[in-house]
Amino acid sequence: VQLQASGGGLVQAGGSLRLSCAASGFTFSNLVVGWFRQAPGKQRELVARIDYGGNTICADSVKGRCTISGDNAKTTVFLQMTSLKPEDTAVYYCNVPFYHAWGRGTQVTVSS
């Protein structure tokens, strides 16, 4: 069971990014998948989550700028972030609680 997060990079404030979380060795069927982020010196925090029914939540800090979705094959979960702010700068991780699995993380840096 492995997760691979990708899609991070350097973006100017106001820009957007789409992060991908790819499953290896399993599918996301019937699982909850979360995106978390951790900025330097701060605790890891939940950004968004999607469950097996397609229900989604976004944290208050990104609400209105966040969309989490999955592909039909149930092998990739996406996190679309728009109107990015410098405070969105962090390493973004995907997580599957059922398997206690974390991806390696992808760095998102938003310049002002």
C-alpha positions as CSV (number, residue, x, y, z in Angstrom):
1,V,0.0,0.0,0.0
2,Q,1.6,3.2,-1.2
3,L,0.5,6.8,-1.8
4,Q,2.2,9.2,-4.1
5,A,1.4,12.9,-3.9
6,S,2.4,15.2,-6.8
7,G,1.5,18.4,-8.5
8,G,3.1,20.9,-6.1
9,G,5.3,23.7,-7.1
10,L,5.9,27.5,-6.9
11,V,2.9,29.6,-7.8
12,Q,2.1,33.3,-7.4
13,A,-0.6,34.5,-5.0
14,G,-4.0,34.3,-6.7
15,G,-2.9,31.3,-8.8
16,S,-4.1,27.7,-8.6
17,L,-2.8,24.2,-8.4
18,R,-4.1,20.7,-8.7
19,L,-2.5,18.1,-6.5
20,S,-2.8,14.4,-7.2
21,C,-2.7,11.5,-4.8
22,A,-2.2,8.2,-6.6
23,A,-2.8,4.8,-4.9
24,S,-0.4,1.9,-5.5
25,G,-1.4,-1.6,-4.6
26,F,-5.0,-0.8,-3.8
27,T,-7.9,1.4,-4.8
28,F,-9.7,4.1,-3.0
29,S,-13.0,2.2,-3.2
30,N,-14.9,2.3,0.1
31,L,-12.2,4.4,1.7
32,V,-11.8,7.9,3.2
33,V,-9.0,9.9,1.7
34,G,-7.7,13.1,3.2
35,W,-5.4,15.9,2.2
36,F,-3.3,17.4,5.0
37,R,-0.7,20.1,5.0
38,Q,2.1,21.1,7.3
39,A,3.8,24.5,7.2
40,P,7.2,25.0,8.8
41,G,6.9,25.2,12.6
42,K,3.2,24.3,12.5
43,Q,1.2,21.2,13.2
44,R,-0.1,19.1,10.3
45,E,-3.7,20.1,9.6
46,L,-6.6,18.7,7.5
47,V,-7.2,20.5,4.3
48,A,-9.9,18.4,2.7
49,R,-11.4,14.9,2.8
50,I,-13.6,12.7,0.6
51,D,-15.4,9.6,1.6
52,Y,-16.5,6.5,-0.3
53,G,-19.9,8.1,-0.9
54,G,-18.3,11.1,-2.6
55,N,-19.0,13.4,0.3
56,T,-16.4,16.1,0.7
57,I,-15.3,18.6,3.3
58,C,-12.8,21.4,3.1
59,A,-11.3,23.1,6.1
60,D,-12.5,26.6,6.9
61,S,-9.2,28.1,6.0
62,V,-9.6,26.9,2.4
63,K,-13.4,26.8,2.0
64,G,-14.5,28.3,-1.2
65,R,-11.0,27.7,-2.7
66,C,-10.8,24.0,-2.4
67,T,-12.2,21.1,-4.4
68,I,-11.5,17.5,-3.6
69,S,-12.5,14.8,-6.1
70,G,-11.6,11.3,-7.3
71,D,-11.3,9.7,-10.6
72,N,-13.6,7.0,-11.9
73,A,-11.0,4.3,-11.5
74,K,-10.7,5.1,-7.8
75,T,-7.0,5.2,-8.0
76,T,-6.4,9.0,-7.8
77,V,-7.7,11.7,-5.6
78,F,-7.3,15.3,-6.6
79,L,-7.1,18.5,-4.6
80,Q,-7.8,21.6,-6.6
81,M,-6.8,24.8,-4.9
82,T,-7.6,28.3,-6.3
83,S,-6.9,31.8,-5.2
84,L,-3.8,30.6,-3.5
85,K,-2.4,32.7,-0.7
86,P,1.1,32.8,0.8
87,E,-0.3,31.2,3.9
88,D,-1.1,28.1,1.8
89,T,2.6,27.4,1.6
90,A,3.2,24.0,3.1
91,V,4.0,20.4,2.3
92,Y,0.8,18.7,1.3
93,Y,0.2,15.1,2.1
94,C,-2.5,12.6,1.3
95,N,-3.7,10.1,3.8
96,V,-5.8,7.0,4.0
97,P,-6.7,6.4,7.6
98,F,-7.8,2.8,7.1
99,Y,-4.3,1.8,6.1
100,H,-2.5,4.3,8.3
101,A,-0.9,5.3,5.0
102,W,0.7,8.7,4.2
103,G,2.1,9.8,1.0
104,R,5.6,11.5,0.8
105,G,4.2,14.9,0.4
106,T,4.5,17.6,-2.2
107,Q,5.7,21.1,-1.6
108,V,3.4,24.0,-2.4
109,T,5.0,27.5,-2.3
110,V,2.9,30.5,-2.9
111,S,4.8,33.8,-3.5
112,S,3.3,37.2,-2.7
